[in-house]
């Protein structure tokens, strides 16, 4: 099974982030522009949290707040579940399922090096299984 490092090497490790003092509206605009479901929240250069569509739905819409008047720091998830590049994809999928999160920031030592979504992991597992099936078919037919 591949590691997160291998996945990041193939998918790319671009990180989309917002500062904790940005408005939720600014964060949502960036998420829509990049077609992503979550952003890393930074305090300067340091990981401060993560902001997801789920945070927005539960903490802005349902509470009747205005996204233009609400700071990211007010609704972000500050207890962030992270993974390391050396971890296996299936291991991270288990962590995400157990912790009920859809995005995992990837930390190498104390440096943020990427982020993966549950969709990235599922896609990688399916590709790996397809490769294994093709290898078995070749072995059987040769």
C-alpha positions as CSV (number, residue, x, y, z in Angstrom):
1,X,0.0,0.0,0.0
2,X,1.3,3.5,-0.9
3,X,2.2,6.1,1.6
4,X,0.8,9.6,1.9
5,X,4.2,10.9,0.6
6,X,3.7,8.9,-2.6
7,X,0.2,10.2,-3.0
8,X,1.3,13.8,-2.5
9,X,4.1,13.3,-5.1
10,X,1.5,12.2,-7.7
11,X,-1.4,14.5,-6.8
12,X,0.6,17.5,-5.8
13,X,1.1,19.1,-2.5
14,X,-0.3,22.6,-3.1
15,X,-1.8,23.9,0.1
16,X,-4.7,26.4,0.1
17,X,-4.9,28.4,3.3
18,X,-6.4,31.4,4.9
19,X,-5.3,33.5,7.9
20,X,-7.3,33.1,11.1
21,X,-8.4,36.8,11.0
22,X,-9.9,36.5,7.5
23,X,-13.7,36.7,7.1
24,X,-15.6,33.5,6.5
25,X,-16.8,35.2,3.2
26,X,-13.2,35.5,2.0
27,X,-12.5,31.9,2.9
28,X,-15.7,30.7,1.1
29,X,-14.7,32.7,-2.0
30,X,-11.3,30.9,-2.1
31,X,-12.9,27.5,-1.5
32,X,-15.3,28.1,-4.4
33,X,-12.5,29.4,-6.7
34,X,-10.3,26.4,-6.0
35,X,-13.3,24.0,-5.9
36,X,-12.2,22.5,-2.6
37,X,-14.1,21.6,0.6
38,X,-11.7,22.8,3.2
39,X,-8.9,25.3,3.9
40,X,-5.9,25.2,6.2
41,X,-6.1,28.1,8.7
42,X,-2.8,29.7,9.6
43,X,-1.7,32.0,12.4
44,X,1.2,33.6,10.5
45,X,3.0,30.5,9.2
46,X,1.8,28.2,11.9
47,X,-1.1,25.7,11.6
48,X,-4.0,27.1,13.7
49,X,-6.9,25.0,12.4
50,X,-9.0,23.9,9.5
51,X,-12.1,25.4,8.0
52,X,-14.5,23.1,6.2
53,X,-17.9,23.4,4.5
54,X,-19.2,21.5,7.5
55,X,-18.0,24.3,9.9
56,X,-19.7,26.9,7.7
57,X,-23.0,25.0,7.6
58,X,-23.1,24.3,11.3
59,X,-21.6,27.5,12.8
60,X,-22.7,30.2,10.4
61,X,-25.8,29.2,8.5
62,X,-27.5,27.3,11.3
63,X,-26.7,30.0,13.9
64,X,-27.9,32.8,11.6
65,X,-24.5,34.5,11.4
66,X,-23.3,36.6,8.4
67,X,-20.2,35.2,6.7
68,X,-19.0,38.8,5.9
69,X,-19.0,39.7,9.7
70,X,-17.7,36.4,11.0
71,X,-13.9,35.7,11.4
72,X,-12.5,32.3,10.4
73,X,-11.1,32.0,13.9
74,X,-14.6,32.0,15.3
75,X,-15.8,28.9,13.5
76,X,-12.7,26.9,12.5
77,X,-11.9,23.5,14.0
78,X,-8.8,24.2,16.1
79,X,-8.2,20.6,17.2
80,X,-6.9,19.3,13.9
81,X,-6.3,15.7,13.2
82,X,-3.0,15.4,11.1
83,X,-1.1,12.7,9.4
84,X,2.6,12.2,8.5
85,X,4.0,11.6,5.0
86,X,5.3,8.2,6.0
87,X,1.8,6.9,6.9
88,X,0.0,4.4,4.7
89,X,-3.0,5.5,2.7
90,X,-5.3,2.8,4.2
91,X,-4.1,3.8,7.8
92,X,-5.1,7.4,7.1
93,X,-8.4,6.4,5.7
94,X,-9.0,4.5,9.0
95,X,-8.1,7.6,11.0
96,X,-10.4,9.8,9.0
97,X,-13.3,7.3,9.4
98,X,-12.7,7.0,13.1
99,X,-12.4,10.7,13.7
100,X,-15.2,11.6,11.3
101,X,-13.0,14.1,9.3
102,X,-12.8,14.5,5.5
103,X,-9.5,16.3,5.3
104,X,-6.1,15.6,6.8
105,X,-3.3,18.2,6.9
106,X,0.1,16.4,6.4
107,X,2.8,17.4,8.8
108,X,6.5,16.5,8.3
109,X,8.1,17.2,11.7
110,X,6.4,20.5,12.5
111,X,6.1,21.7,8.9
112,X,2.9,21.6,6.9
113,X,3.6,19.8,3.6
114,X,0.2,19.1,2.1
115,X,-3.4,18.1,2.7
116,X,-5.4,15.1,1.5
117,X,-9.1,14.6,1.3
118,X,-11.1,11.4,1.8
119,X,-11.7,11.4,-1.9
120,X,-8.0,11.5,-2.6
121,X,-7.5,8.4,-0.4
122,X,-10.4,6.5,-1.9
123,X,-9.2,7.2,-5.4
124,X,-5.7,6.0,-4.5
125,X,-7.0,2.8,-3.0
126,X,-9.2,2.1,-6.0
127,X,-6.3,2.7,-8.4
128,X,-4.1,0.4,-6.3
129,X,-6.7,-2.4,-6.3
130,X,-7.2,-2.0,-10.1
131,X,-3.4,-2.3,-10.6
132,X,-3.4,-5.5,-8.4
133,X,-6.3,-7.0,-10.4
134,X,-4.5,-6.3,-13.7
135,X,-1.3,-7.9,-12.4
136,X,-3.3,-11.0,-11.3
137,X,-5.1,-11.2,-14.7
138,X,-1.7,-11.0,-16.5
139,X,-0.3,-13.7,-14.3
140,X,-3.3,-16.0,-14.9
141,X,-3.3,-15.5,-18.7
142,X,0.4,-15.9,-19.2
